[in-house]
């Protein structure tokens, strides 16, 4: 896949968040946070499996976009559960700890990716 198409694909996932986050909030309210979060986890699992087993770039792109969709639809349910189970006096810490793993992965993954790319010539 040319680098230009890869960049477009990566940006489409973020753009998809504009659509899928409110959809996730709607379904979290309708079905309940835990049930909707379970559905989004199953959808993410299926999408990641599809990415790993993709035989063509088109299937890879489709499953990658589906993964992004399910990731964003779970944000509302996750945030609601953090708010529900964190005492009001400790919400700042609760949200800080909730976002910590995402921030750690987001800051370390470019370094890991660059090492893999440079060592394997991908």
N, C-alpha and C positions, 0 to 999 in steps of 0.2 A: 504494500500500500504506500503510495507516495506520501511524503511528509505533509503536504498540503491537505490531503484527505484525512489524515490522522488528526490534524489540528481541528478540522471541521467536526470530526466525530467527537473529539473530546469536548468541544464547545457545545455541541448539541446536547450532551448529557446535562451540562449546567443549565442550558436554556430549557430543557425538559423540566427542570425543577420548578420553573415558573408555572407550569401547568399541573404537574403531579403533586406538588405540596398542598395546594388547596383541595385537590381530589382526595388526598390522604386524610386531610382534616375532616372532610365531609364524611368519609367512611369510618373514621375513628369515632365520630359522634354517633353515627347510625348504628354501627355494629358493636361498639365498645373498643376501648384502647387495646386491651389484651388480645381480643379476637383479631382485630385488624393488624396488630403487630405480628401475630402468628402468621397471618396470611402473607404479609409483606416478607417475612423471613423465608417462608416456603417459596414465594416467587423469586426472591433473591437467590436461593439455593438452586432453583431450576435454571435461572439465567446464568449463574456462574458455571454450573455444569455444562450448559450449552456453549459458553465461551470456551471452556476447556476441551470440549469434544468437536468444536466447529471444524469442518473440513474445507470451507471456503471463506473468503473474506466477507462475503455478504451475510452468511450465518453468524460469523464473529461479530460484525457490526450490529446486526439485529439483536443478538443476545446481550451485547454490551449496552445497547440503548435500553433494553428491558431491565437490565441490572440497575442502571441509573434511575429508571422510573420507579422501581420498587424501593430503592434506597431513599429516594426523596419522599415517597408516599408514607414512609414510616416515621418521618420527623415529627409530625404533629402528635402521633400516639406516644412516641418516646418522651417528648417534652411534657405532655400531660401527665404521664406516669411519674416523671421526675418531680413535677410540681405536687402531685398528690401524695407521694411518699416521703417528701422532704419537709421537715418542719419549717414554718414560715420564717423563723429566726435564722435558719441555716440554708436558705434557698440559694444564696450566692455561692456558697461552698458546694452545694448539691449540683448546681449547673456547671460550676467550674470543674468538678470531678467528672461529670457526665461528658463534657467536651474534651477532657484531657487526652483520652486515647486517640480520638480523631485528630487532634492537633499534633500529637506525637508521631502518628503514622504519616500525616501530611508533611511533616518536616523531615522525616527520615527517609521516606520512600523515594524522593528524587535522587538522593545520594546512593541508595541501594540500586536503583534503576541505572544510574550512570555507571556504576561499577560493573553491573551485569552486561550492559551494552558495550563497554570498553573491553571487557575481558573475553566476551564471546563474539564480538564483531557483529552484533545484531543491528 
